[in-house]
Amino acid sequence: MLSRRGALLLAVGGLAQLSGPGPRQTVRPPVGDAAAGPPVRPEIEALLARRAGALRSPDQAALLAGVAPEARAAQQEALARCRGIPFAELSYRLTDFSEPRGVDRFTATADLGYRLHGIDNHPALLGRTLEFVRVDDGWLLAGDRPTEAAALWDLGAVRVVHGSRSLVLGLAATADLAKTAVIADQAVPAVEEVWGDGWAGQLLLEIPQTEDQFARLLGVSAVDYQGIAAVTTAAAGAPHGTAADRVLLNPDAYAGLSDLGRRVVTTHEATHVATRADTRPWTPLWLSEGVADYTGYRGNGRTARQIAPELANDVEAGRLPSALPLDADFAAGSAGIAQAYELAWMACDMIARQWGEQRLVALYRAVGATESVRTQGLDGLFRAQLGTGLDEFTRQWISEVRRLPTRP
């Protein structure tokens, strides 16, 4: 049985930012008499440009030429770890830089932008903290580490599997990654049956080796994400021309799922990728998570009781909802998170059954296209798309929930 915590997906408004405009650059001027001498920034930018080219190539000699002796072993290993990644573009952009005067070592921060062949239209961004050391003829890199969220290659040697509709990057054995690619390749057409082909039609999956590494990819506490099988990181409502979503799999939780559970979770994630451009900060999580669950479970032969076991137990115990789930109900670690997902699935499943699947799709896209939802609510869109107001819909939905224990 698929764990509902195993189906936790992206939370609008709390997403990992992978693309789009970077933070405002902070350039602090030198102070007092120490300001004498030519600026160092152009030299550092040139060094980082050469480093980026060497990482992309890959070119070990060129990489090590810009690295301090103390860091060469670590940087040689870093290059080996990402050697097989199909970078189409890779670059650094300084974001916080202070001219070093009278010091032999300093740190700066930068965005590492990278774009993958066949996946990204624009670079994805990762914050990096860089350390530089002075040598006789200039400056060399002494360290390059994640500022918050780690890159997969920070955690180990990355293996690459190309599927027909997917790219899988992981730290596990290639054979295991290939099995995941097969599931992803099946998820893409399953999503297209509902949402069409007006999206990239490709999945990028990243698979670390441990739950702790999964949390490090997200830049979050591992405690809050225990048992969560997958998360899609993206900029909610980003235009089509931004970097593709990254589907991050938690190897411990994902491995504990059945074959059906893995298909549901992967299809669920693929739905978020397909609907990203229509998902806005004001899209309620019950709707975005509900359509993902609806698409994931669609046509798999499971009964409502099997899909929503925790909720069925609550109903049998006399615990009924009085309103659609709030966004806070979907937060990692929240009490009742399993029921929130099941309630969301029931709402979207009811729309598809009573008004038709394409009405569900149209409603979702209408919500994303209507910013007034933030202040005026969903009632008008429900009336326009379904012919019923939100209050009446909620009453019907509660009646559906009440019948869940006996529903086939």
Secondary structure as UniProt FT lines:
FT   HELIX           5..7
FT   TURN            12..13
FT   STRAND          26..28
FT   HELIX           32..35
FT   HELIX           41..56
FT   TURN            57..58
FT   HELIX           60..65
FT   HELIX           69..71
FT   HELIX           72..81
FT   TURN            82..84
FT   STRAND          87..98
FT   STRAND          105..116
FT   TURN            117..119
FT   STRAND          124..135
FT   TURN            136..137
FT   STRAND          138..146
FT   HELIX           152..155
FT   STRAND          159..162
FT   STRAND          166..170
FT   HELIX           174..195
FT   STRAND          203..207
FT   HELIX           211..218
FT   HELIX           223..225
FT   TURN            226..227
FT   STRAND          230..233
FT   TURN            236..237
FT   TURN            240..241
FT   STRAND          246..249
FT   HELIX           251..255
FT   HELIX           259..274
FT   HELIX           276..278
FT   TURN            281..282
FT   HELIX           285..297
FT   TURN            298..299
FT   HELIX           304..307
FT   HELIX           309..316
FT   TURN            317..318
FT   HELIX           327..330
FT   TURN            332..333
FT   TURN            335..336
FT   HELIX           337..355
FT   HELIX           357..369
FT   TURN            371..372
FT   HELIX           373..376
FT   HELIX           379..386
FT   HELIX           390..402
FT   HELIX           404..406
//
